[in-house]
Amino acid sequence: MEYVDIMLKISIIPENLEFDIDYRENILSAGLNQNLNLPHGCKSGNCGACKCKVQSGDIDLDEYNKNVLKDEEIEQGYTLLCKAHAKTDVVLYIPHFLHGFPIKMLPARVEKIKKINTTAIITLKIPAIQQFGFYAGQYIDIMHKGKNRSYSLAGNPNKNDELELHVRYYNKGIFSEFVWNELKEQQILRFKGPLGNFRLQETENPIILICTGTGFAPIKSIIESIISNSINKELHLYWGNRTKEDFYLLELLPQWQKQLNLRITLCVSKENMDGYKSGYVTHELDKDFSDLKKYEVYACGNIKMIEDVYELAVNKLNLAKKNFFSDAFIPSSE
Ligand code: FES
């Protein structure tokens, strides 16, 4: 059977949305091209953020990382949208599917670039005539030299004419070299967004926020939205970096603690420093909690950390799978 010329239909429940696709395109890119904010992260079968259940229909899967989609999950009907090609009409069950804010392609002016050790904090200004909204935790794609670079939005979503990005310096990373050596204030960048389904849930549950590196960006956005919406709940923040120099905006932490019921643990994995825990965030989480049944966990950053936290929280500490939310950062060297 030749699939390529047949137009098929993807339906998403419980939202009852539909879009067309042909076999050549994977389901994720077909949805994104039609401005549907399907859940995703790496787009390469490595993070599991696009995992969802196929309610009906047949698909083929391209190669993917077997750690993020186990054979037994395939038997239960799960798939990775970024690697799935529809062979028939398909119905997907995506309970947290977000289509609240339209995905837009917009210009933005670089208002400010502040470099703190290994991280650049970029403030972008959106033209006053444009409406742009996002949920704390979402990200945008910056267009640069014909490619997209994904960066989480770090600012308060209630202040949406201004966007904040945190860019970590990577030696020979094309976008970070560009930020460090060429990007100037007042320059115009183009971006697409908001993207992603990583976001704060509207529940009463206490929260554990756990991040590495610039995975702090969406966590900062979540915390600022909790403050500005006067949400009062138990919060725990774990932030890990290789060295003390990789931390930034530390001055915010005591301010947040004055406003919130927030406990903070900072970890360095490559050195011993007073005031910091030595080792990984996962170890500290394991030491601090024996049961996470009543919690939600939001993990953002390095994919290995996310896998380890999931394993620990869900398989050892009784966290409900539905209460684990993650956004994996896959560094791009290009
Ligand atoms: S596994 Fe599909 S977006 Fe990461």
Residues whose N, C-alpha, C, O or C-beta is under 5 A from the ligand:
A	BS01	FES	H40 G41 C42 K43 S44 G45 N46 C47 G48 A49 C50 L80 C82
